[in-house]
Amino acid sequence: MYIGNNKITFSELDENTILVKLKDNSETKISKELFDIIATEKKGDGTIMDNINNHFAKKFVAELAYYNLDFYMVSNVAQSMGVLTHNLREVLLRKTFECSGGETIPLNKLIIEDE
């Protein structure tokens, strides 16, 4: 079994998660549904991350094409996705560490969390 150019072995951790192991003994967890999409019997190209990125890039471009949008929308929407996820992360940091954002996490909260 392969994901891209990586020969893999795998095992189910639970009904939704697969543990993928590479020849170098590194391993990663991946959703079963995504694993079923990107795993193949034949050796392909790229890394596991390349294949995941390629899968979502194709879905993303197909969605934009469905709405008859142009080439330049790809970078605009991708940038907006980055801003959105950054903002969502900052909201979570503010709630978790009771601060105004990632740059203002009180050090005593970090030390307590690390112990």
C-alpha positions as CSV (number, residue, x, y, z in Angstrom):
1,M,0.0,0.0,0.0
2,Y,1.2,3.5,-0.8
3,I,0.5,7.1,-0.2
4,G,2.3,9.0,-2.9
5,N,5.8,7.6,-3.1
6,N,5.7,6.3,0.5
7,K,5.3,2.6,1.0
8,I,3.2,2.4,4.2
9,T,1.8,0.0,6.7
10,F,-1.3,1.0,8.6
11,S,-3.6,0.0,11.4
12,E,-7.0,1.2,12.6
13,L,-6.9,3.1,15.9
14,D,-10.7,3.4,16.0
15,E,-13.5,3.5,13.5
16,N,-12.5,7.0,12.3
17,T,-8.7,7.0,12.6
18,I,-5.9,5.2,10.8
19,L,-2.3,5.1,12.1
20,V,0.0,5.3,9.0
21,K,3.6,4.1,9.4
22,L,6.5,4.7,7.0
23,K,9.6,2.8,6.4
24,D,11.6,5.1,8.6
25,N,9.4,4.2,11.5
26,S,7.7,7.7,11.5
27,E,4.0,7.6,11.9
28,T,1.0,9.9,11.5
29,K,-2.7,9.7,12.3
30,I,-5.2,10.3,9.5
31,S,-8.9,10.1,9.2
32,K,-10.1,6.9,7.7
33,E,-12.1,8.7,5.1
34,L,-9.1,10.7,3.9
35,F,-6.9,7.6,4.0
36,D,-9.4,5.8,1.8
37,I,-9.1,8.6,-0.7
38,I,-5.4,9.0,-0.9
39,A,-4.0,5.5,-0.3
40,T,-3.3,3.4,-3.4
41,E,-2.0,0.0,-4.4
42,K,0.6,1.6,-6.8
43,K,3.4,3.9,-5.9
44,G,2.6,7.5,-6.8
45,D,4.3,10.8,-6.4
46,G,5.0,13.1,-3.5
47,T,4.7,12.8,0.3
48,I,1.7,12.1,2.4
49,M,1.2,15.9,2.9
50,D,1.6,16.5,-0.9
51,N,-1.2,14.0,-1.5
52,I,-3.5,15.5,1.1
53,N,-2.8,19.0,-0.2
54,N,-3.5,17.9,-3.8
55,H,-6.8,16.3,-2.8
56,F,-8.1,19.4,-1.1
57,A,-6.7,21.7,-3.8
58,K,-8.6,19.8,-6.4
59,K,-11.8,20.1,-4.3
60,F,-11.2,23.8,-3.7
61,V,-10.6,24.6,-7.4
62,A,-13.6,22.5,-8.5
63,E,-15.8,24.4,-6.1
64,L,-14.6,27.8,-7.5
65,A,-15.0,26.4,-11.1
66,Y,-18.6,25.4,-10.2
67,Y,-19.4,29.0,-9.5
68,N,-17.6,30.1,-12.7
69,L,-14.9,32.1,-10.8
70,D,-11.6,33.0,-12.4
71,F,-8.0,32.1,-11.8
72,Y,-7.3,35.0,-9.4
73,M,-10.0,33.9,-7.0
74,V,-7.8,31.0,-5.9
75,S,-5.2,33.2,-4.2
76,N,-7.8,35.6,-2.8
77,V,-9.9,32.8,-1.2
78,A,-6.7,31.0,0.0
79,Q,-5.5,34.1,1.7
80,S,-9.0,34.6,3.2
81,M,-8.9,31.0,4.5
82,G,-5.5,31.8,6.2
83,V,-6.9,34.9,7.8
84,L,-10.0,33.1,9.0
85,T,-8.1,30.2,10.6
86,H,-5.7,32.7,12.2
87,N,-8.6,34.6,13.7
88,L,-10.3,31.4,14.9
89,R,-7.0,30.3,16.6
90,E,-6.7,33.7,18.3
91,V,-10.3,33.4,19.6
92,L,-9.4,30.0,21.1
93,L,-6.2,31.3,22.6
94,R,-8.1,34.3,24.2
95,K,-10.6,31.9,25.7
96,T,-8.1,29.3,26.8
97,F,-5.5,31.6,28.3
98,E,-7.7,34.6,29.2
99,C,-5.7,37.1,27.2
100,S,-6.1,39.3,24.2
101,G,-4.2,37.0,21.8
102,G,-1.3,34.7,21.2
103,E,1.3,37.4,21.8
104,T,-0.1,38.2,25.2
105,I,-0.4,34.8,26.9
106,P,0.6,35.4,30.5
107,L,3.9,33.5,31.2
108,N,2.5,32.1,34.4
109,K,-0.3,30.3,32.4
110,L,2.4,28.7,30.2
111,I,4.4,27.5,33.2
112,I,1.4,26.1,35.0
113,E,0.3,24.3,31.8
114,D,3.8,22.8,31.3
115,E,4.0,21.3,34.8
